[in-house]
């Protein structure tokens, strides 16, 4: 008996180096789509099913609150997953996220539809409706509508009405004519000429373009005409303010002149927000021709890479001093890049982005906002992580842009 036990122990010990070698080899491999699917599941587990958007936000760590943007991103991600891989958990998550967004669409003091932040920020009161937050929520609701028979007739009607009402409100109350076209205010709190912060109206444009092609009949003829005119004027303003570098498009974060006297270029997340909206416009409407092609759009994102690491600014951005230009991207920028790669590039690019993110912002899944080498803060924040979940969903469960949402 002892002899037999010794034999098995010796066999196990001899096998250990091989096991360690295999583990290290697997860690060194680039992740596959199957690995990214596992990663999606691990990250999703950090979003409690009954409070998928509730948590602390960086800069407001003392506040535990529901974040509409987080719910919108989770809704998009889970709708994409459910289309490809229906599960009971996915069904519950989609319904709960959509319900929360609909039940909490009028939290601002004016009582009108729109989504914002659960706390006051700068000069903006609590629950002010922001164009970018509302655009992300609309994206989530539109993704939910692609599930078709998933919704009862009354539920589907309620979602469509919220999408329609928000877009009509923005077109009527938030519109500014300028820059050879026009744009939406940064928030419902702003008045007068405001300023053209391109990423937010551009992201909103993408939701409008999707609504136009997927659910046009949900709006009246008068509303459809207004929405179409606003879309095309906004596209003209985006085209009028673009800087092309060898076919790659770039914008300032706020178009000069502006009240902040800002000349800062876009960082990674805001560059992807713009492209996400404008490229959806290209696919869905394309009345205003864009002076760059899809390859040029993706090339602009490649220029945020340096030495295998994603940077905050494009590396050909001469208006940013060396040193500042090489600063690393924050987490939500990488999450949006992962979404863009999943939407318009290759699995190889998605794997490259994911690998770089884990190396710099890991360990996974409790990702930190900034890399360890520049910040000692290793906390995980839901809204930042939700961008990564959104990105992983587009990498693993991509949605065809020709889907009509029925």
FENDALIN-V797927 format. One record per backbone hydrogen bond with DSSP energy under -1.0 kcal/mol. NH is the residue of the N-H (numbers start at 1). CO is the residue of the C=O. If there is no record, write none. Layout:
NH,CO
NH,CO
This chain:
5,1
6,2
7,3
8,4
9,5
10,6
11,7
12,8
13,9
14,10
15,11
16,12
19,15
20,16
21,17
22,18
23,19
24,20
25,21
26,22
27,23
28,24
29,25
36,32
37,33
38,34
39,35
40,36
41,37
42,38
43,39
44,40
45,41
46,43
47,44
51,48
54,51
55,65
60,57
63,60
65,55
67,53
71,67
72,68
73,69
74,70
75,71
76,72
77,73
78,74
79,75
80,76
81,77
82,78
83,79
84,80
85,81
91,87
92,88
93,89
94,90
95,91
96,92
97,93
98,94
99,95
100,96
101,97
102,98
103,99
104,100
111,108
114,105
121,124
124,121
127,117
128,125
130,115
131,186
134,130
135,131
136,132
137,133
138,134
139,135
140,136
141,137
142,138
143,139
144,140
145,141
147,144
148,145
150,147
151,148
156,152
157,153
158,154
159,155
160,156
161,157
162,158
163,159
164,160
165,161
166,162
167,163
168,164
169,165
170,166
171,167
172,168
173,169
174,170
176,183
178,181
181,178
182,233
183,176
185,174
188,129
197,195
198,196
200,197
202,198
203,199
204,200
205,201
206,202
207,203
208,204
209,205
210,206
211,207
212,208
213,209
214,210
215,211
218,215
219,216
224,220
225,221
226,222
227,223
228,224
229,225
230,226
231,227
232,228
233,229
234,230
235,231
236,232
237,233
238,234
239,235
240,236
241,237
242,239
243,250
245,248
248,245
250,243
253,264
255,196
261,258
266,251
268,312
271,267
272,268
273,269
274,270
275,271
276,272
277,273
278,274
279,275
280,276
281,277
282,278
283,279
284,280
285,281
286,281
297,293
298,294
299,295
300,296
302,298
303,299
304,301
305,302
306,309
309,306
311,304
312,327
315,303
317,314
318,316
320,317
325,321
327,324
329,310
331,369
334,330
335,331
336,332
337,333
338,334
339,335
340,336
341,337
342,338
343,339
344,340
345,341
350,346
351,347
352,348
353,349
354,350
355,351
356,352
357,353
358,354
359,355
360,356
361,357
362,358
367,365
368,361
372,360
374,371
375,371
385,381
386,382
389,385
390,386
391,387
392,388
393,389
394,390
395,391
396,392
397,393
403,400
